[in-house]
Amino acid sequence: MQATPFITVEGPIGVGKTSLAKKIAEEFQYQLLKEIVDENPFLGKFYEDIDEWSFQTEMFFLCNRYKQLEDIDRLHLKNGAPVVSDYHIMKNLIFAKRTLRDKQYDKYLQIYDILTSDMPKPNVIIYLHASLDTLLSRIEMRGRDIEKKIDPLYLQQLSLDYDEEMDRLERQYPSLPILRFNGDEIDFIQREEDKEKIFNQLRDTLEKGVIIK
């Protein structure tokens, strides 16, 4: 793994990625990279009609994430400053595979490969997963109007897609640490001991393969 820590927190919608990334940034004094969600002008239409608005939605996310990663690499990682992000660029393919038609996906993949070929890749992944009931409960608790339109079946399939992708990453990159935490069993917001459990596992992982700045 590269010397400078680049940690990403991933998982399905509502699992707590941004909350955990913020806590890690505060604890370890890392630069925080947050994905752009609310600014996507197509997202509300997407949840109403996935087939009609999926390509526009995914292209907006891809272009914005590309720009974010370009900036974070230039301003922080290349200068030895550790970063924690609440997304991994590979999530674009998880969503695109599920929502785009074949010809759309082929075009999207070509653009994705070009944009991400020289982008920095995280050297530690924290994967948060949870049951559908837990995800729906947390989405309801945070009360974003745009997320009230999410189809539970879509969310359930998305969770399965994430599981498959994490399994694939482990097979393809056996040296890449993927720390898995079950959101049904752990609550790093309400229970200090659960938060410390995550922090301790992360510290152990960093000390084995990445220089902690």
C-alpha positions as CSV (number, residue, x, y, z in Angstrom):
1,M,0.0,0.0,0.0
2,Q,1.1,3.6,-0.6
3,A,2.5,5.5,2.3
4,T,-0.1,8.1,2.7
5,P,-3.4,6.8,4.1
6,F,-6.4,7.2,1.8
7,I,-9.4,5.6,3.5
8,T,-12.8,5.3,2.1
9,V,-16.1,4.5,3.9
10,E,-18.6,2.7,1.7
11,G,-22.0,1.0,1.8
12,P,-25.6,1.4,0.6
13,I,-27.7,4.5,1.0
14,G,-28.5,5.3,4.7
15,V,-25.9,3.1,6.3
16,G,-23.9,6.0,7.8
17,K,-21.0,6.6,5.5
18,T,-20.7,10.3,5.9
19,S,-21.2,10.2,9.7
20,L,-18.4,7.7,10.1
21,A,-16.1,9.5,7.7
22,K,-16.5,12.7,9.7
23,K,-15.7,11.0,12.9
24,I,-12.6,9.4,11.4
25,A,-11.5,12.8,10.1
26,E,-11.9,14.4,13.5
27,E,-10.2,11.5,15.4
28,F,-7.2,11.1,13.0
29,Q,-7.0,14.7,11.8
30,Y,-7.4,13.6,8.2
31,Q,-8.7,15.7,5.3
32,L,-12.4,14.9,4.7
33,L,-13.7,14.2,1.2
34,K,-17.6,14.2,1.0
35,E,-19.5,13.2,-2.1
36,I,-21.8,15.6,-3.8
37,V,-25.4,14.4,-3.5
38,D,-27.9,17.2,-2.9
39,E,-26.4,19.3,-5.7
40,N,-27.3,16.7,-8.4
41,P,-30.2,18.3,-10.3
42,F,-31.3,14.9,-11.7
43,L,-31.5,12.9,-8.5
44,G,-35.1,13.7,-7.6
45,K,-36.3,12.8,-11.1
46,F,-34.2,9.7,-11.0
47,Y,-36.0,8.3,-7.9
48,E,-39.3,9.0,-9.7
49,D,-38.3,7.4,-13.0
50,I,-35.1,5.5,-12.9
51,D,-35.2,4.4,-16.6
52,E,-35.6,7.9,-17.9
53,W,-33.1,9.8,-15.7
54,S,-30.4,7.2,-14.8
55,F,-27.8,8.2,-17.5
56,Q,-27.9,11.9,-16.6
57,T,-27.8,11.2,-12.9
58,E,-24.8,8.8,-13.2
59,M,-22.9,11.1,-15.5
60,F,-23.3,14.0,-13.1
61,F,-22.0,12.0,-10.2
62,L,-19.1,10.6,-12.2
63,C,-17.9,14.0,-13.4
64,N,-18.1,15.6,-10.0
65,R,-16.4,12.7,-8.3
66,Y,-13.6,12.8,-10.9
67,K,-13.1,16.5,-10.2
68,Q,-13.1,15.9,-6.4
69,L,-10.5,13.1,-6.6
70,E,-8.3,15.2,-9.0
71,D,-8.3,18.0,-6.4
72,I,-7.8,15.8,-3.4
73,D,-4.9,14.1,-5.1
74,R,-3.2,17.3,-6.1
75,L,-3.8,19.2,-2.9
76,H,-3.4,16.5,-0.3
77,L,-2.3,13.0,-1.2
78,K,0.6,14.1,-3.3
79,N,1.7,16.3,-0.5
80,G,1.6,13.4,2.0
81,A,-1.7,14.6,3.7
82,P,-4.0,11.6,4.6
83,V,-7.6,11.6,3.4
84,V,-10.8,9.9,4.4
85,S,-13.7,9.8,2.0
86,D,-17.3,8.9,2.3
87,Y,-17.3,7.1,-1.1
88,H,-15.2,5.0,-3.4
89,I,-15.2,5.9,-7.1
90,M,-16.1,2.2,-7.9
91,K,-19.6,3.0,-6.5
92,N,-20.4,4.6,-9.8
93,L,-20.2,1.2,-11.5
94,I,-22.4,-0.4,-8.8
95,F,-25.2,2.1,-9.5
96,A,-24.6,2.2,-13.3
97,K,-24.8,-1.5,-13.7
98,R,-28.1,-1.6,-11.9
99,T,-29.8,1.4,-13.6
100,L,-28.4,1.8,-17.2
101,R,-29.5,0.0,-20.3
102,D,-26.9,-2.1,-22.1
103,K,-25.9,0.6,-24.7
104,Q,-25.9,3.3,-22.1
105,Y,-23.7,1.3,-19.8
106,D,-21.2,0.5,-22.6
107,K,-20.9,4.3,-23.3
108,Y,-20.7,5.0,-19.6
109,L,-18.0,2.4,-19.0
110,Q,-15.8,3.9,-21.7
111,I,-16.0,7.3,-20.1
112,Y,-15.5,5.9,-16.6
113,D,-12.3,4.0,-17.7
114,I,-10.8,7.1,-19.2
115,L,-11.6,9.4,-16.3
116,T,-10.5,7.0,-13.5
117,S,-7.4,5.4,-15.2
118,D,-5.0,7.6,-13.2
119,M,-7.1,8.6,-10.2
120,P,-5.9,7.7,-6.7
121,K,-7.4,4.5,-5.2
122,P,-8.0,4.1,-1.5
123,N,-5.6,1.8,0.4
124,V,-8.2,1.0,3.1
125,I,-11.9,0.4,2.7
126,I,-14.4,0.5,5.6
127,Y,-17.5,-1.3,4.5
128,L,-20.7,-0.6,6.4
129,H,-23.7,-2.9,5.7
130,A,-27.1,-3.4,7.3
131,S,-30.5,-5.0,6.8
132,L,-33.2,-3.3,4.7
133,D,-35.2,-2.4,7.9
134,T,-32.2,-0.6,9.4
135,L,-31.4,1.3,6.2
136,L,-35.1,2.4,5.8
137,S,-35.2,3.4,9.4
138,R,-32.1,5.6,9.1
139,I,-33.2,7.1,5.9
140,E,-36.5,8.1,7.6
141,M,-34.6,9.5,10.6
142,R,-32.5,11.8,8.6
143,G,-35.6,13.1,6.7
144,R,-34.2,14.0,3.3
145,D,-37.2,14.7,1.1
146,I,-35.4,13.4,-2.0
147,E,-34.8,10.0,-0.4
148,K,-38.5,9.4,0.5
149,K,-39.0,8.3,-3.1
150,I,-36.5,5.4,-2.9
151,D,-38.1,2.1,-3.7
152,P,-37.3,-0.4,-0.9
153,L,-36.8,-3.1,-3.6
154,Y,-34.2,-0.9,-5.3
155,L,-32.4,-0.4,-1.9
156,Q,-32.5,-4.1,-1.2
157,Q,-30.9,-4.9,-4.5
158,L,-28.3,-2.2,-4.0
159,S,-27.3,-3.8,-0.8
160,L,-26.8,-7.1,-2.5
161,D,-24.8,-5.4,-5.3
162,Y,-22.5,-3.8,-2.6
163,D,-21.9,-7.2,-1.0
164,E,-20.9,-8.7,-4.4
165,E,-18.6,-5.8,-5.2
166,M,-16.8,-6.1,-1.9
167,D,-16.3,-9.8,-2.4
168,R,-15.0,-9.1,-5.9
169,L,-12.5,-6.5,-4.6
170,E,-11.2,-8.9,-2.0
171,R,-10.6,-11.6,-4.6
172,Q,-9.0,-9.2,-7.1
173,Y,-6.9,-7.2,-4.6
174,P,-6.1,-9.6,-1.7
175,S,-3.7,-7.1,-0.1
176,L,-6.4,-4.3,0.1
177,P,-7.8,-4.2,3.6
178,I,-11.6,-4.2,3.7
179,L,-12.9,-3.7,7.3
180,R,-16.5,-4.9,7.5
181,F,-19.0,-3.7,10.1
182,N,-22.6,-4.7,10.5
183,G,-24.9,-1.7,11.0
184,D,-27.5,-3.9,12.7
185,E,-25.1,-4.8,15.4
186,I,-23.0,-1.7,15.8
187,D,-24.0,1.9,16.5
188,F,-21.0,4.3,16.4
189,I,-23.3,7.3,16.9
190,Q,-25.0,6.3,20.1
191,R,-22.4,3.9,21.6
192,E,-18.9,5.1,22.3
193,E,-17.5,1.6,22.6
194,D,-18.7,0.8,19.0
195,K,-17.0,3.9,17.7
196,E,-13.8,2.9,19.5
197,K,-14.0,-0.6,18.1
198,I,-13.9,0.8,14.5
199,F,-11.1,3.3,15.4
200,N,-9.0,0.5,16.9
201,Q,-9.4,-1.8,13.9
202,L,-8.5,1.1,11.6
203,R,-5.4,1.9,13.7
204,D,-4.2,-1.7,13.6
205,T,-4.7,-1.8,9.9
206,L,-2.9,1.4,9.2
207,E,0.1,0.4,11.5
208,K,0.5,-2.8,9.5
209,G,0.7,-1.3,6.1
210,V,0.4,2.5,6.0
211,I,2.5,5.2,7.7
212,I,0.2,7.2,10.0
213,K,0.8,10.9,9.5
